[in-house]
């Protein structure tokens, strides 16, 4: 399985990421997910989220999750994930995930599982920034 991880302070260019996809003749499904910063957090308006990570530990945890994803869904052909760090304004993506597999069901399941487990296990913290 192809595994690609990037933690970056740069804006996520999902068009460029999409263009860099490696197509295979067996992939019948490519699921792309963008996590976008909403304009409110816990009911209060915000202008951005500031993401902070312990990079080495975050990368370690992501690699463990990728290995577990490969074990659970052995037919998944690739997982690519980009998480933005630093200040991310409202309406911009903070997360991009791509799962490629022969069938859509396993792509949806693997993506949902990966995002849920990422939020649980990866040391990335967020702080809401209000406009006031």
C-alpha positions as CSV (number, residue, x, y, z in Angstrom):
1,X,0.0,0.0,0.0
2,X,1.3,3.5,-0.9
3,X,1.4,5.7,2.2
4,X,2.0,9.4,2.1
5,X,1.9,11.8,5.0
6,X,2.6,15.6,5.1
7,X,2.3,17.9,8.0
8,X,2.6,21.4,6.6
9,X,2.2,25.1,7.5
10,X,1.4,25.9,3.9
11,X,-2.2,26.0,2.5
12,X,-3.4,22.7,1.2
13,X,-3.6,22.7,-2.5
14,X,-6.0,19.9,-3.1
15,X,-6.0,20.5,-6.9
16,X,-2.2,19.8,-7.0
17,X,-2.6,16.8,-4.7
18,X,-5.3,15.4,-7.0
19,X,-3.1,16.0,-10.0
20,X,-0.4,14.0,-8.3
21,X,-2.5,10.9,-7.8
22,X,-1.0,7.7,-9.1
23,X,-3.8,5.9,-11.0
24,X,-3.8,2.1,-11.0
25,X,-5.9,-0.2,-13.2
26,X,-7.4,-1.9,-10.1
27,X,-8.6,1.2,-8.3
28,X,-12.3,1.5,-8.8
29,X,-12.7,4.1,-6.1
30,X,-10.8,7.1,-5.0
31,X,-12.3,8.9,-2.0
32,X,-11.1,12.4,-1.3
33,X,-12.0,14.2,1.9
34,X,-11.4,17.9,2.8
35,X,-11.8,19.0,6.4
36,X,-12.7,22.7,6.3
37,X,-12.5,25.2,9.2
38,X,-16.0,26.2,10.1
39,X,-16.9,29.7,11.2
40,X,-17.9,28.7,14.7
41,X,-16.6,26.5,17.5
42,X,-18.9,25.4,20.3
43,X,-21.5,27.9,19.1
44,X,-19.2,30.9,19.2
45,X,-18.0,32.6,16.0
46,X,-14.3,32.2,15.1
47,X,-12.0,33.5,12.4
48,X,-9.4,30.7,12.4
49,X,-8.1,27.7,14.1
50,X,-4.4,27.5,15.2
51,X,-3.2,23.9,15.0
52,X,-0.1,22.8,16.9
53,X,1.6,19.4,16.9
54,X,4.5,17.5,18.3
55,X,5.6,16.7,14.8
56,X,7.7,13.6,15.5
57,X,5.1,12.0,17.6
58,X,2.3,13.0,15.2
59,X,4.2,11.4,12.3
60,X,4.8,8.2,14.4
61,X,1.1,8.0,15.3
62,X,0.0,8.5,11.7
63,X,2.3,5.8,10.5
64,X,0.9,3.4,13.1
65,X,-2.6,4.3,11.9
66,X,-1.6,3.7,8.3
67,X,-0.2,0.3,9.2
68,X,-3.4,-0.6,11.1
69,X,-5.5,0.7,8.1
70,X,-3.5,-1.6,5.8
71,X,-4.1,-4.6,8.2
72,X,-7.9,-3.9,8.4
73,X,-8.4,-3.1,4.7
74,X,-5.7,-5.0,2.9
75,X,-7.2,-4.2,-0.5
76,X,-6.8,-0.4,0.0
77,X,-4.1,0.6,-2.5
78,X,-3.1,4.0,-1.1
79,X,-3.7,6.4,1.6
80,X,-2.5,10.0,1.4
81,X,-3.0,12.5,4.1
82,X,-2.1,16.2,4.5
83,X,-2.7,18.0,7.8
84,X,-2.1,21.8,8.0
85,X,-0.5,23.2,11.1
86,X,-0.4,26.8,12.3
87,X,-3.2,29.4,11.6
88,X,-5.9,28.1,9.3
89,X,-8.6,30.7,8.4
90,X,-12.3,29.9,8.3
91,X,-13.3,28.3,4.9
92,X,-9.8,26.9,4.3
93,X,-9.0,23.2,4.5
94,X,-7.0,21.9,7.5
95,X,-7.1,18.3,6.4
96,X,-7.0,16.4,3.1
97,X,-7.3,12.6,2.9
98,X,-7.3,10.4,-0.1
99,X,-8.1,6.7,-0.1
100,X,-7.8,4.5,-3.2
101,X,-9.2,1.0,-3.3
102,X,-10.9,-1.4,-5.7
103,X,-14.4,-0.7,-4.3
104,X,-16.1,2.3,-2.7
105,X,-17.3,0.6,0.5
106,X,-13.8,-0.1,1.8
107,X,-12.6,3.4,0.8
108,X,-15.5,5.0,2.8
109,X,-14.9,2.7,5.8
110,X,-11.2,3.2,5.8
111,X,-11.5,7.0,5.5
112,X,-14.0,7.3,8.3
113,X,-11.9,5.1,10.6
114,X,-8.7,7.0,9.8
115,X,-10.2,10.4,10.6
116,X,-11.9,9.1,13.8
117,X,-8.7,7.5,15.0
118,X,-6.5,10.5,14.0
119,X,-8.7,12.7,16.3
120,X,-8.3,10.2,19.1
121,X,-4.6,9.2,18.8
122,X,-2.6,11.9,17.0
123,X,-1.1,14.7,19.1
124,X,-2.4,17.7,17.1
125,X,-4.1,20.4,19.2
126,X,-6.3,23.2,18.1
127,X,-7.1,26.6,19.5
128,X,-10.0,28.6,18.2
129,X,-9.2,32.2,17.3
130,X,-12.1,34.7,17.7
131,X,-12.4,37.9,15.7
132,X,-13.0,40.1,18.8
